[in-house]
């Protein structure tokens, strides 16, 4: 079978076409491999850090080296505020930097509103940079950050091809992702710093609260509860001046305190008083009483419930509990211990309660106290009591007679009181 000449010519043409296609395919493959290698090298470098400025600086140098240029400029800008987030120029004189920065800002502002990074955005020798030769690409990182990349002329004198532009766009996309991560990291770092600052402030505030609570705990050992409540209610204002209120007042003292002190000594007396008064405190606070004055062997206690019937009932219950507790302690005394007799006087009615200011040459001093006829009667009743008696005024007896039993022991003229007072003894 013979083959004619035209058939051989046709086969040769087909082979030549396939060779050309194969060469183009290899060229395209080489181009893609080169792009991927370049992208891999640059991405590996810029993604190795989250420092915003370092990413831009490294990226610019690596791109310049890849394209064989000795001049390059990169910038990040917030177009809404005009703040330049970072600017890097290599291969230019110092006096050219402001010019380059102004041109980059102009191209970025023209790009605002476009999100995709495309080859169409690349401008070769834009007017904003004349007479400099530049391949420029403005692009978006996020709404608050736009970027700019500019490369000078290649050292080999060749222009930037479409392949070059495609690679620049690919690299810019990688840069945008890296910068987005860096900005997110910066936001997180700032949030952590804010949280740490707030945490430090909170710790300082808690330390102050602990200190104040410690001071408060110590002061409550010496300051009447009523004063503490007034200060807590209005910490920035002065405690109100004394005003008239309906209260019940309880006085108690240890009978023969002076004689006991002489017999057993001050140290032993102090231990004795603490022993008795410790149990009295339970009785007083259980009935919402407030100790406003102490004097060695005696206490003055106020009951200030807004309901007159309740404050009298609280005072009566406290008096009864004090008597019971004193009897209990006395029953535990051994032969070498002497029991104490605790006398109590209670009166209810109007009295002035609150802050009193005392002036002297050394300055002013405030005290929380109460005064009035109700207080005087309660004190005199306590002074009249003997042998552990508990005496009530008629005003208190009338309020609590349904809950307690009393016995009238008659009317008495008490010290500094003009009228005789009928005294009722708690049975």
Residue, then its C-alpha position, 0 to 999 in steps of 0.5 A: x500500500x503506497x502513501x502519497x505525498x499529500x498524506x505525509x504533509x498532512x501528518x506533519x502539519x498535525x504533529x507540528x500543531x500538537x507540538x505547539x499545543x504541547x509546548x503551550x501546555x508546558x509553558x502554562x504549566x511552568x507558569x502555574x508552577x512558578x505562580x504557586x511556588x511564588x505564592x507559597x514562598x510569600x504566603x509562608x513568610x507573611x503568614x508566619x507573623x501577625x504583626x501588621x507592619x511586618x507583614x507589609x514590609x516583608x511582602x513588599x521586599x519579597x514581591x520586589x525580589x520576585x519581579x526583579x525591581x529595585x523600587x517599590x511602595x506599599x501602604x495601608x490606609x483607613x479611607x474613612x478617617x484618612x489615617x495612614x496605618x502603615x507606609x513603606x517605600x524602598x528604592x526612593x529618595x527621602x524627598x519623594x516619600x510624600x509624593x508617593x504617599x499622596x499618589x497612593x492615597x489618591x488611587x486608594x480613594x478611587x478604589x473605595x467601594x470595590x471589594x474584589x481584587x482584580x487585574x482590572x484594578x492594576x494601573x501601569x504608569x498612573x498619572x498620580x505617580x508621573x513621571x515615575x514608572x509604576x505598576x500600581x494596585x489599590x485593593x480592599x482589606x476590610x471596610x476600615x482598611x485599604x491597601x496599595x502596592x506599587x512596583x517600579x520598572x523591571x531591571x531587565x527592561x521588560x514591561x509587566x505582562x498579563x501573567x505578571x498582573x495575574x500573579x500580583x493580584x493573586x499575591x495581593x489577595x493573599x496579603x489581604x487575608x494575612x492583613x485581615x488576620x493581623x487586624x483581628x489579632x490586634x482587635x483581640x489583643x486590644x480587647x484582652x488589654x482592655x479586659x486586663x485593665x478592667x480586671x485590674x480596676x476590679x481587683x483594686x475596687x475589691x481591695x478597697x471594698x475589703x479594706x472598707x469592710x474591714x474598717x466597717x467591721x472594726x468600727x461596728x465594735x465601737x459605733x452604735x448600729x443606728x449610726x452604721x445604718x444611717x451612714x450606709x443609707x446616706x454615705x455622702x451626707x451628714x448624719x441628721x441632727x437629733x429629732x424627736x421619736x417614739x422609743x423605748x429606753x433600757x438602762x442596766x447596771x451591775x449592783x455594787x460595781x465599785x465595791x466589787x472592783x475594790x475587792x477583786x481588782x480591776x483586771x478580774x472585774x473587767x473579765x467579770x463584766x465581759x462575761x456578763x455583758x457578752x450574754x446580754x448582747x445576745x438578748x439585746x440584738x435578738x430584740x433589735x436593741x442598739x447599745x448607744x452608751x456604756x459606762x463601766x458597769x452600765x449600758x444604755x440601750x435604745x429600741x427604735x421600731x417605728x411601731x411604738x407597741x413593738x419597740x416597747x415589746x422588744x425592750x420588755x423581752x430584752x429585759x426579761x432575757x437579761x434577767x434570765x441570763x444573769x440568773x443563769x450565770x450566777x447559778x454557775x458561780x463556784x464558792x470563790x466566785x461572787x454572783x452579780x446582781x443586774x438591775x434594769x430600768x425601762x421607759x417608753x415615750x418621746x425622746x430626741x435621737x440623733x447626732x449632737x455636735x460639740x464645739x471646743x477649742x480643739x475643734x468639733x466632735x459629733x456624737x450619736x445620743x438620745x436625751x429627754x424625759x423618757x431617757x431620764x426616767x429609764x435611768x432613774x428606774x434603773x438606779x432605783x432597782x435593787x437586788x436584780x430587780x427589773x423596773x418599768x414605767x407606766x408608759x411601757x407597762x401599758x404597751x406590753x401588759x398583755x404579754x407580761x405580768x407586772x406588779x405596782x410597787x407604788x409611786x416614787x419621787x426620783x432624782x431630778x424629776x418633778x412628779x412622782x413616778x409609778x414603778x412597775x416590777x416585772x414578775 
